Amino acid sequence: MTDVDSGSRTTGSGPEPFRTGVRLEDPGLVRAWTRGATAALRRERAAIDRVNVFPVADADTGTNLYLTFREGDRAVAGAPPEATGTQLLATLARAALLGARGNSGVILSEWLRGLAVAARGGAGTAELLTRAATSARSAVARPADGTILTAADAAAAAARATETSLERDAGPGSVDAAGPLPVVTAAAAAARTAALASRDELDALRAAGVLDAGALGLVLVLDALVVATAAGASTGEPAGVSVVDGSMDAVNLDQLLDAGAPPPVTETPDVGPHGAEGGTGGLELMFVLAAPASATAETVAAELRAALGEVGDSVVVVGGDAGTGTAVWQAHVHTDHLDQALTIAADAAREGSLAQVHVRHLEAVHQHEWGVVAATSAPGLAAELAHAGAVVLLTGGLGSTVEAPTADDVGRAAASTGARRVLLLGGPDAGAGGEAQLDVDELVAVPTPTDLHAVVALAALGTLLPIGLPDELPDGSAASPAVDARAIVDQALAALTVVETDGAAAIDALRDAAGPATTLVTALLDADVPDGLSDGLAAVLAERAPEAELVVLSTGRPGDGVYLGTEEDA
C-alpha cells in the first residue's frame, strides 16, 4: 500500500490555516478528517454503546460506527498520494459501505456516499452536507425523528443557512473567500443541538434517559471535520478535539448529557425499525449485493427495501452504481423470518453475487468473554446457530453465487460478537487477517470439518454463550476463573463420531452407528432427502438406543446429503 501524503509542510512550521477558497474536498483535509473521525469514534465507542437503546437495545452502535468509519479510513490511508479529494471521498464511501456494520453503520456509509456523489458534481460545502443527509434518510425504510437522520438534517440546514448569511452579509464570492470552516462549524453545532434534543423526540430514549447513540456518533464525525478544516493539511494530530464551542478541549460525550453518565436502562420500550416504534425481529441479517450496473440499478435499492420491509424491520439499503461498471449495495434488516429474508437476497443476486452474508442474534451481542463465529453453507442452520449465540457467516446454499468469506470478513464478524476472545468454527484461516483481528484479544480457529461439528460445539457451550467476563475483586484479581471455551469445545468434539451418507442409506447408517451407549444423535438433513426420513431415524434409534435423544435439523441446502453425529457417555 502507498503511504499517505497528508500535505507537504516545512518541518517545524506548525499547522497553517487553509487558503481562502479551498474546498471541503481538499485531499489533505479529507485525509486528516478520516483519521480524526476514526480516532474519535474509537475513543468514544464504549460510551456510545452504553446509551444504545434505539432501534434495538443491543449496545453496539458505537462499535458499529467505529468499525464502519475505520474501514473507510484504511482505504483512504492506502490511496495513492496523488489522489484528489473527490477521489478520496469516493474511496472513503465505498470502503465504508462494504465494511458497514449494524443499522447505524449502514446509514453512516450512505451519508458518506451522498457526500462523495455531491463532491463529484462540484457542489459546495452546504450542498455536500445536504446531499449526504438526503441520501441517508432515503436509505431507511421508515425514518424517525430524534435519530442520526435528524442530526444530519439539522447539520445540512445549518450549513445552508450559514452560506446564505455569508452571501447576504458579505456579497457574492464571500463563501469561497471564507472557505468551508464557518459552514462546517455551524453544521457541527446544529448536529450537537439535535443530539441534545433527541431524548425528547423518541419514547425509547425518554424512558431510558439517554440521547440517541447514532446522533452522538455523527456529532463526533462532524466535530472531526471541523478540526480538520481548521487545522488544514497539518501533519500534527488534530483529531478528536472540538472547536464547536470555540475551545479545543477533547470531545467528551458526557458534555452532551444533562448530568454526566446516563442512568442505567431498567426497561426499554418495544421499538422497531430505525424509524418507528413496534415489534422488532430477533435476528439481524446483513449482506452485500453486487450486480452489473444497468439502467435499472437505481431501482434495486428501493425494491430490496420494500421486499425486506415485508419480512422484517430496521430495514436499510444503501449503495448503487459507482460508475465502475458494477453496482454494489449493503442491506440490513432485523427479522424473525430469516428464511424469507435470505430468499429475497438470493433473488436479488440472480445476475450478480452476494458477499458478507452475516447473521446474528440481537440479544447475544453485549460485551462478554468468549464469542463464536460460525461459517456455514447451510442457510437452514443460520437461525439455529445464531440463536445459540454465534455470529454466522453464510458461505453458500442460497441458490445464487456467494463469495467466499475473506479474513477481513471473519475479523468483522469477530468484532460483531462483542467478545474479547472468539472461537472460529468452519471459517477460513484468519491468521492472515492482519488488522481486521485487532478488535478482539484472541481469535482461535477450531477444526470443524462439517456443519455438524459446529452444531455440537455450540451445544457444548450451551448456556455459557454469551460467556460473561470474569468477576474482579477490588484489587483487580479474578474472583471467578476465566472460562476455557476452547477446552469445552475440544472435549465435546472428541466424543463425537460423524458419518456422512445420503438419504437412501441414512437409516442403515444410523443402525450401524448407534448402540446401547449412545446418548445423543444429531442428524443434519439436506432439503431433498426422502419424506419421512426423520421418523425412520427416530424408529431406528428407539430400537438401538431407547434412552438416546435425537436432534434433527434441516440444512436448507439442495441435495439429499445426511450427516449423522453420535455421542456416547464417557
C-alpha positions, 0 to 999 in steps of 0.5 A, a space after each residue: 500500500 502507498 503511504 499517505 501524503 497528508 500535505 507537504 509542510 516545512 518541518 517545524 512550521 506548525 499547522 497553517 490555516 487553509 487558503 481562502 477558497 479551498 474546498 471541503 474536498 481538499 485531499 489533505 483535509 479529507 485525509 486528516 478528517 478520516 483519521 480524526 473521525 476514526 480516532 474519535 469514534 474509537 475513543 468514544 465507542 464504549 460510551 456510545 454503546 452504553 446509551 444504545 437503546 434505539 432501534 434495538 437495545 443491543 449496545 453496539 452502535 458505537 462499535 458499529 460506527 467505529 468499525 464502519 468509519 475505520 474501514 473507510 479510513 484504511 482505504 483512504 490511508 492506502 490511496 495513492 498520494 496523488 489522489 484528489 479529494 473527490 477521489 478520496 471521498 469516493 474511496 472513503 464511501 465505498 470502503 465504508 459501505 462494504 465494511 458497514 456494520 449494524 443499522 447505524 453503520 449502514 446509514 453512516 456509509 450512505 451519508 458518506 456516499 451522498 457526500 462523495 456523489 455531491 463532491 463529484 458534481 462540484 457542489 459546495 460545502 452546504 450542498 455536500 452536507 445536504 446531499 449526504 443527509 438526503 441520501 441517508 434518510 432515503 436509505 431507511 425504510 421508515 425514518 424517525 425523528 430524534 435519530 442520526 437522520 435528524 442530526 444530519 438534517 439539522 447539520 445540512 440546514 445549518 450549513 445552508 443557512 450559514 452560506 446564505 448569511 455569508 452571501 447576504 452579509 458579505 456579497 457574492 464570492 464571500 463563501 469561497 473567500 471564507 472557505 468551508 470552516 464557518 459552514 462546517 462549524 455551524 453544521 457541527 453545532 446544529 448536529 450537537 443541538 439535535 443530539 441534545 434534543 433527541 431524548 425528547 423526540 423518541 419514547 425509547 430514549 425518554 424512558 431510558 434517559 439517554 440521547 440517541 447513540 447514532 446522533 452522538 456518533 455523527 456529532 463526533 464525525 462532524 466535530 472531526 471535520 471541523 478540526 480538520 478544516 481548521 487545522 488544514 493539511 497539518 501533519 500534527 494530530 488534530 483529531 478528536 478535539 472540538 472547536 464547536 464551542 470555540 475551545 479545543 478541549 477533547 470531545 467528551 460525550 458526557 458534555 452532551 448529557 444533562 448530568 454526566 453518565 446516563 442512568 442505567 436502562 431498567 426497561 426499554 420500550 418495544 421499538 422497531 425499525 430505525 424509524 418507528 416504534 413496534 415489534 422488532 425481529 430477533 435476528 439481524 441479517 446483513 449482506 452485500 449485493 453486487 450486480 452489473 450496473 444497468 439502467 435499472 440499478 437505481 431501482 434495486 435499492 428501493 425494491 430490496 427495501 420494500 421486499 425486506 420491509 415485508 419480512 422484517 424491520 430496521 430495514 436499510 439499503 444503501 449503495 448503487 452504481 459507482 460508475 465502475 461498471 458494477 453496482 454494489 449495495 449493503 442491506 440490513 434488516 432485523 427479522 424473525 423470518 430469516 428464511 424469507 429474508 435470505 430468499 429475497 437476497 438470493 433473488 436479488 443476486 440472480 445476475 450478480 453475487 452476494 458477499 458478507 452474508 452475516 447473521 446474528 442474534 440481537 440479544 447475544 451481542 453485549 460485551 462478554 468473554 468468549 464469542 463464536 463465529 460460525 461459517 456455514 453453507 447451510 442457510 437452514 442452520 443460520 437461525 439455529 446457530 445464531 440463536 445459540 449465540 454465534 455470529 454466522 457467516 453464510 458461505 453458500 446454499 442460497 441458490 445464487 453465487 456467494 463469495 467466499 468469506 475473506 479474513 477481513 470478513 471473519 475479523 468483522 464478524 469477530 468484532 460483531 460478537 462483542 467478545 474479547 476472545 472468539 472461537 472460529 468454527 468452519 471459517 477460513 484461516 484468519 491468521 492472515 487477517 492482519 488488522 481486521 483481528 485487532 478488535 478482539 484479544 484472541 481469535 482461535 480457529 477450531 477444526 470443524 470439518 462439517 456443519 455438524 461439528 459446529 452444531 455440537 460445539 455450540 451445544 457444548 457451550 450451551 448456556 455459557 454463550 454469551 460467556 460473561 467476563 470474569 468477576 474482579 475483586 477490588 484489587 483487580 484479581 479474578 474472583 471467578 476463573 476465566 472460562 476455557 471455551 476452547 477446552 469445552 469445545 475440544 472435549 465435546 468434539 472428541 466424543 463425537 463420531 460423524 458419518 456422512 451418507 445420503 438419504 437412501 442409506 441414512 437409516 442403515 447408517 444410523 443402525 450401524 452407528 448407534 448402540 446401547 451407549 449412545 446418548 445423543 444423535 444429531 442428524 443434519 438433513 439436506 432439503 431433498 432427502 426422502 419424506 419421512 426420513 426423520 421418523 425412520 431415524 427416530 424408529 431406528 434409534 428407539 430400537 438401538 438406543 431407547 434412552 438416546 435423544 435425537 436432534 434433527 435439523 434441516 440444512 436448507 441446502 439442495 441435495 439429499 446429503 445426511 450427516 449423522 453425529 453420535 455421542 456416547 457417555 464417557 
